[in-house]
Amino acid sequence: MFNNTSYDSWKIQNIENVITCVYFCEVKNVWGRNMKKCYLGLFVICLVFINSACSKTEYVNNVEHLKLQKAEVMLTDDKKIVGEMRVPDKKNKSKRIVPTELYYTFTMENTSNNIMALSDPVKTKIRIESDKELLSAVKEAIGSNIYNMDNNKLEIGISIGEIPSKGTSKFTLTYTLGAKQKNNELPLLPTEEKLKKLQANASKGTLIISQDDKDIAKFRLDSSQ
């Protein structure tokens, strides 16, 4: 039999033992959960590192992995696409005009495991080299070869970016032809007949990608699928 003092001591001791046991069990569980989180975090970091190592960005180093999937061309004066210009009129007031552009859209495929970057303006450039039919049509319509980037007096617009690995990306090449409204900045558009002839021959040329002033890839516009 226990006296009251001994019984109280026994209860306190057992309560302390239970609390100690619960404490260490909880610490063990928390430690285990934290270790699981730690292992999971290390695993994710390893995956990111491996993925980064396997998929890096290249500036068109492996041109054999680039394919022109599709080439589209249109004549447009859609303000949502080409925007608008503000030019002074005879009274020195601001006048808004919408240019007409020859608008090329290219869908480029990258078959490699690396991201291909076409967006470095120093290293990588794109241009169209016209065939005889296209050169004749553009000179008849505009009076000069707008595809010659060094001598073109009108605006040329280029929108390029990265092509994901095993994926496709679109970029554009645009040539300003003139405007319907008379103004002091852009020439008036040629006749509709000349514009139709230009559009009909607009795919008779070659898309050229150059890097460090050297041509590294050529794609026929009229043979893209």
Beta strands, then each sheet from edge to edge (+ up, - down):
strand 1: 57-58
strand 2: 66-76
strand 3: 85-88
strand 4: 94-97
strand 5: 99-110
strand 6: 115-117
strand 7: 124-130
strand 8: 156-159
strand 9: 162-163
strand 10: 167-179
strand 11: 205-211
strand 12: 214-220
sheet 1: 1+ 6+ 9-
sheet 2: 2+ 5- 10+ 8-
sheet 3: 3+ 4-
sheet 4: 7+ 11- 12+
end
